[in-house]
């Protein structure tokens, strides 16, 4: 697991449990449709799995020039 993950918040964190909100803030997602790039580590993968119903995650593909 090496590389970059692009994570986008696609559903609102309103009415969600505080644990979910803390996970989203920890990833840097504070507003709807905001995208952050995170290192692909087991801890980040675990955070994504906890809030998978609120986010969209995809691997960033490096462009070869």
ChimeraX commands (.cxc) that place a marker at each C-alpha (Angstrom):
marker #1 position 0.00,0.00,0.00 radius 0.5
marker #1 position 1.76,3.05,-1.21 radius 0.5
marker #1 position 0.45,6.01,-3.05 radius 0.5
marker #1 position -2.22,8.63,-2.70 radius 0.5
marker #1 position -5.96,8.35,-2.10 radius 0.5
marker #1 position -8.43,11.04,-3.16 radius 0.5
marker #1 position -11.27,11.21,-0.63 radius 0.5
marker #1 position -14.39,13.32,-1.25 radius 0.5
marker #1 position -17.18,14.06,1.23 radius 0.5
marker #1 position -20.42,13.26,-0.65 radius 0.5
marker #1 position -22.98,13.23,2.17 radius 0.5
marker #1 position -23.49,15.72,4.96 radius 0.5
marker #1 position -22.25,15.03,8.46 radius 0.5
marker #1 position -25.35,16.66,9.94 radius 0.5
marker #1 position -27.22,14.26,12.28 radius 0.5
marker #1 position -24.28,11.82,12.22 radius 0.5
marker #1 position -22.70,10.52,15.44 radius 0.5
marker #1 position -19.86,12.54,16.92 radius 0.5
marker #1 position -17.42,9.67,16.24 radius 0.5
marker #1 position -18.10,9.97,12.50 radius 0.5
marker #1 position -17.67,13.75,12.62 radius 0.5
marker #1 position -14.31,13.39,14.38 radius 0.5
marker #1 position -13.10,10.92,11.77 radius 0.5
marker #1 position -14.11,13.27,8.95 radius 0.5
marker #1 position -12.43,16.26,10.60 radius 0.5
marker #1 position -9.33,14.15,11.19 radius 0.5
marker #1 position -9.14,13.50,7.46 radius 0.5
marker #1 position -9.58,17.22,6.74 radius 0.5
marker #1 position -13.11,16.99,5.36 radius 0.5
marker #1 position -15.23,19.82,6.71 radius 0.5
marker #1 position -17.52,20.81,3.83 radius 0.5
marker #1 position -19.63,18.90,1.36 radius 0.5
marker #1 position -17.91,18.00,-1.95 radius 0.5
marker #1 position -14.48,18.87,-0.57 radius 0.5
marker #1 position -11.67,16.58,-1.74 radius 0.5
marker #1 position -8.45,15.83,0.11 radius 0.5
marker #1 position -5.45,13.76,-0.90 radius 0.5
marker #1 position -4.16,11.42,1.80 radius 0.5
marker #1 position -1.33,8.92,1.95 radius 0.5
marker #1 position -2.47,5.35,1.47 radius 0.5
marker #1 position -1.78,3.89,4.93 radius 0.5
marker #1 position -3.64,1.29,7.00 radius 0.5
marker #1 position -4.84,3.98,9.43 radius 0.5
marker #1 position -6.32,6.11,6.64 radius 0.5
marker #1 position -7.96,3.01,5.12 radius 0.5
marker #1 position -9.51,2.30,8.54 radius 0.5
marker #1 position -10.85,5.85,8.79 radius 0.5
marker #1 position -12.38,5.55,5.32 radius 0.5
marker #1 position -14.04,2.25,6.20 radius 0.5
marker #1 position -15.69,3.81,9.29 radius 0.5
marker #1 position -17.37,6.52,7.20 radius 0.5
marker #1 position -17.59,4.75,3.84 radius 0.5
marker #1 position -21.28,5.66,3.56 radius 0.5
marker #1 position -20.37,9.38,3.64 radius 0.5
marker #1 position -17.29,9.54,1.42 radius 0.5
marker #1 position -16.07,8.50,-2.02 radius 0.5
marker #1 position -12.47,7.24,-2.14 radius 0.5
marker #1 position -10.38,6.54,-5.21 radius 0.5
marker #1 position -6.73,5.92,-5.89 radius 0.5
marker #1 position -4.93,8.78,-7.54 radius 0.5
marker #1 position -3.41,7.78,-10.85 radius 0.5
marker #1 position -0.10,9.41,-11.62 radius 0.5
marker #1 position 0.19,10.83,-15.11 radius 0.5
marker #1 position 3.26,9.71,-17.01 radius 0.5
marker #1 position 4.86,12.49,-19.02 radius 0.5
marker link #1:1,2 radius 0.2
marker link #1:2,3 radius 0.2
marker link #1:3,4 radius 0.2
marker link #1:4,5 radius 0.2
marker link #1:5,6 radius 0.2
marker link #1:6,7 radius 0.2
marker link #1:7,8 radius 0.2
marker link #1:8,9 radius 0.2
marker link #1:9,10 radius 0.2
marker link #1:10,11 radius 0.2
marker link #1:11,12 radius 0.2
marker link #1:12,13 radius 0.2
marker link #1:13,14 radius 0.2
marker link #1:14,15 radius 0.2
marker link #1:15,16 radius 0.2
marker link #1:16,17 radius 0.2
marker link #1:17,18 radius 0.2
marker link #1:18,19 radius 0.2
marker link #1:19,20 radius 0.2
marker link #1:20,21 radius 0.2
marker link #1:21,22 radius 0.2
marker link #1:22,23 radius 0.2
marker link #1:23,24 radius 0.2
marker link #1:24,25 radius 0.2
marker link #1:25,26 radius 0.2
marker link #1:26,27 radius 0.2
marker link #1:27,28 radius 0.2
marker link #1:28,29 radius 0.2
marker link #1:29,30 radius 0.2
marker link #1:30,31 radius 0.2
marker link #1:31,32 radius 0.2
marker link #1:32,33 radius 0.2
marker link #1:33,34 radius 0.2
marker link #1:34,35 radius 0.2
marker link #1:35,36 radius 0.2
marker link #1:36,37 radius 0.2
marker link #1:37,38 radius 0.2
marker link #1:38,39 radius 0.2
marker link #1:39,40 radius 0.2
marker link #1:40,41 radius 0.2
marker link #1:41,42 radius 0.2
marker link #1:42,43 radius 0.2
marker link #1:43,44 radius 0.2
marker link #1:44,45 radius 0.2
marker link #1:45,46 radius 0.2
marker link #1:46,47 radius 0.2
marker link #1:47,48 radius 0.2
marker link #1:48,49 radius 0.2
marker link #1:49,50 radius 0.2
marker link #1:50,51 radius 0.2
marker link #1:51,52 radius 0.2
marker link #1:52,53 radius 0.2
marker link #1:53,54 radius 0.2
marker link #1:54,55 radius 0.2
marker link #1:55,56 radius 0.2
marker link #1:56,57 radius 0.2
marker link #1:57,58 radius 0.2
marker link #1:58,59 radius 0.2
marker link #1:59,60 radius 0.2
marker link #1:60,61 radius 0.2
marker link #1:61,62 radius 0.2
marker link #1:62,63 radius 0.2
marker link #1:63,64 radius 0.2
marker link #1:64,65 radius 0.2
view
